[in-house]
């Protein structure tokens, strides 16, 4: 079903809306949650919470992209849940992603007065200027938290190429953030 | 464990980037013209928050503010006004106008979606009609769609009458059409010899619009190409002067952010995907667009078609007569391609306010379905004009902003205050409802928002007006247009 039609179902307060969202984006949401949490049960709960969040948000919200909307909510909920998980149970791969991004821009190095929305806008600007494959590899890694091997398989790249691409993109992003005045 | 801020920030990157990475196959073929549109659409929404809201409150509706210029010729700075907008959904009274045409509807014959497991189209709005056109007339007034619930914030539009010079993609496109364009991105395009326009926003239609400048409701005889989800996709307009690509259209201040990307790709064509390059002729760009459609969709694509309404059954003809604008109340029209055969949906508006009365016509079987609730002439005679109450309330709010009942505004910024009004008929009794809706965000956040609302119920039989809780309201008039989510919590709501 078309996203617009699903959104109309939400506006009509039809529970079919959740079923259709699950049919279309359930797998994607589960992947995001599992990539972050590495636990089926927690992931399942996050995805269910996502649907509840979407149900409560639409209406009045009318998202421009339903897919991005549900992905965003799943990612946020999963990251929140990750904070409550004990250190031993955390996915090492996610923690590595955190560290890699923190090397690009640590909290301490962010210029005062710059909020997360501004950083997001500048990162979006940067990514648009990147080549398509570099951009998507970056997003697969740091938005969807895909593993290196999954990304390599997805794009038919070697794992070392993916690592190199990510390294190069992170370095370029760091320079861009400094140039834009985000990083001190 | 604390999540690094950059991780949070990456979670807020623009939708089309997420969609791009989520939907890609191993190797993607892009639709450059339309990708540019996606960027512009997204950014235009942001620009809307900056530009249109002050204008909605301005003394001269529709006037483009005098903003001064930057050092970059052709680019004008955004206005610095920082009003909190108050947006009125319905303040109009219908005015009898003669003549309306239901001759055309814009339909779809595309078949891109292939099963529930298919990867969603990369840019769903990219299916559409593409034409070469020129401006015939710019309408000076602002217009609003008649739909109380569909919009995060009611959007002001302008109308441009266009003449089709050449159809690049699509079927049965009329020679003249009206182009509905968000007011805050409106520019005078009559200065260009021709425009290549992607009508990707086709999908929803209204023949009846509220004229916000003159405070009346109008119907239009020409086909209106409306947008979808209120997303302007201005990257999908390419201007030409003397037969050569003219990028000055993209330099208008309403395109300020988008043009930065456009200019980058024009400066570095080797990095970009645009179908157009500096110095290109119309024919070159048209060829590129056609090739792009072919590359992008291949055999799966059938261009959208403008269908001619030609009902044969008496029931359908009667329904069309019944919903004729202004002849029997005011109806707005909406084409829904999502039912099995596609259907036309009409809704009655009275005094510019929505009712629950709808009439649906199945486009294949011509079966007509009238809603259970219908309004009679007697109903309308005894009705109060709640839009007058709404206007009064709006005046009061302009003097003194109301306090939200469920949300502590401390530490939050008020994004906008909306007023909505609608009619309800229950068990033969008639009511009017006015809703006041607040939308807040944390002071330093643009992502989490807080929604709050309050309601006033007008009982037309008893001639009373009562402040009423949501729970009590729902028991009387049901849940239509009533927010049923939890109050006082932040709702994750991307602005873009």
Interface residues (C-beta under 8 A of the other chain):
Chain A: X1 X2 X3 X4 X5 X7 X8 X11 X13 X23 X24 X28 X53 X55 X56 X57 X59 X60 X61 X62 X63 X64 X65 X67 X68 X69 X71 X72 X73 X75 X76 X79 X82 X83 X87 X90 X97 X98 X101 X102 X104 X105 X106 X107 X110 X115 X116 X117 X119 X120 X123 X124 X127 X128 X129 X131 X132 X135 X136 X139 X140 X142 X143 X144 X154 X155 X156
Chain B: X1 X2 X3 X4 X5 X6 X7 X8 X9 X10 X11 X12 X13 X14 X15 X16 X17 X18 X19 X20 X21 X22 X23 X24 X26 X27 X28 X30 X39 X41 X42 X45 X113 X116 X120 X124 X149 X150 X151 X152 X203 X228 X229 X230 X231 X261 X264 X271 X336 X338 X437 X444 X445 X446 X447 X451 X479 X483 X484 X485 X486 X491 X492 X493 X494 X496
